[in-house]
């Protein structure tokens, strides 16, 4: 569980950093009457932040799938070992 929390925290931190950079660039862009309006700048920053959030979500989904596959394989191995241990115990009780 610790691994999932640390992965989640790192994705959250990455998202926050990227959003901050995008907003800083949007705020620092030179303002003139000929350039796009503030509304358009905010829209572009929102699209950029949304794109980054989508990419981070896809990465988190991949990490989650990998964790799930690892847990599935570990569960199968543990189940097989438990089954063999049970058979050995049964043989020992029967005296074979």
C-alpha positions as CSV (number, residue, x, y, z in Angstrom):
1,X,0.0,0.0,0.0
2,X,2.9,2.3,0.7
3,X,4.0,2.0,-3.0
4,X,0.6,3.0,-4.3
5,X,0.6,6.1,-2.0
6,X,4.0,7.2,-3.1
7,X,3.1,6.7,-6.7
8,X,-0.1,8.7,-6.2
9,X,1.9,11.5,-4.4
10,X,4.5,11.7,-7.2
11,X,1.8,12.0,-9.8
12,X,0.0,14.6,-7.8
13,X,3.2,16.6,-7.4
14,X,4.0,16.3,-11.1
15,X,0.6,17.5,-12.0
16,X,0.8,20.5,-9.6
17,X,4.2,21.5,-10.9
18,X,3.1,21.3,-14.5
19,X,0.0,23.3,-13.8
20,X,2.0,26.0,-12.0
21,X,4.4,26.3,-14.9
22,X,1.6,26.5,-17.5
23,X,-0.2,29.2,-15.4
24,X,3.0,31.1,-14.9
25,X,3.7,31.2,-18.7
26,X,0.1,32.3,-19.3
27,X,0.4,35.1,-16.7
28,X,3.9,36.2,-17.9
29,X,3.0,36.4,-21.6
30,X,3.2,40.0,-22.9
31,X,-0.2,41.7,-23.1
32,X,-1.1,44.0,-25.9
33,X,-4.3,45.0,-27.7
34,X,-3.3,42.9,-30.8
35,X,-2.8,39.7,-28.8
36,X,-5.5,37.3,-27.8
37,X,-7.7,38.3,-25.0
38,X,-7.2,37.1,-21.4
39,X,-10.1,34.7,-21.9
40,X,-8.3,33.0,-24.7
41,X,-5.1,32.8,-22.7
42,X,-7.0,31.2,-19.9
43,X,-8.6,28.8,-22.3
44,X,-5.2,27.8,-23.7
45,X,-3.8,27.3,-20.2
46,X,-6.8,25.2,-19.3
47,X,-6.4,23.0,-22.3
48,X,-2.7,22.6,-21.5
49,X,-3.4,21.7,-17.9
50,X,-6.2,19.3,-19.1
51,X,-3.8,17.6,-21.5
52,X,-1.2,17.1,-18.8
53,X,-3.9,15.8,-16.4
54,X,-5.0,13.3,-19.1
55,X,-1.4,12.2,-19.7
56,X,-0.8,11.8,-15.9
57,X,-4.1,9.8,-15.7
58,X,-3.0,7.4,-18.4
59,X,0.4,6.9,-16.7
60,X,-1.3,6.2,-13.4
61,X,-3.6,3.7,-15.1
62,X,-0.6,1.9,-16.5
63,X,1.0,1.8,-13.1
64,X,-2.2,0.5,-11.6
65,X,-2.4,-2.3,-14.2
66,X,1.1,-3.3,-13.5
67,X,0.5,-3.4,-9.7
68,X,-2.7,-5.5,-10.3
69,X,-0.8,-8.0,-12.5
70,X,1.9,-8.4,-9.9
71,X,-0.6,-8.9,-7.2
72,X,-2.4,-11.5,-9.3
73,X,0.8,-13.4,-10.0
74,X,1.8,-13.3,-6.3
75,X,-1.7,-14.5,-5.3
76,X,-1.4,-17.5,-7.6
77,X,2.0,-18.4,-6.2
78,X,0.8,-18.1,-2.6
79,X,-2.3,-20.2,-3.4
80,X,-0.2,-22.9,-5.0
81,X,2.2,-23.0,-2.1
82,X,-0.7,-23.1,0.4
83,X,-2.3,-26.0,-1.6
84,X,0.9,-28.0,-1.6
85,X,1.4,-27.3,2.1
86,X,-2.1,-28.5,2.8
87,X,-1.4,-31.7,0.9
88,X,1.8,-32.3,2.8
89,X,0.0,-31.8,6.1
90,X,-2.7,-34.2,5.0
91,X,-0.1,-36.8,4.1
92,X,1.6,-36.3,7.4
93,X,-1.6,-36.8,9.4
94,X,-2.5,-39.9,7.5
95,X,1.0,-41.3,8.1
96,X,2.2,-41.6,4.5
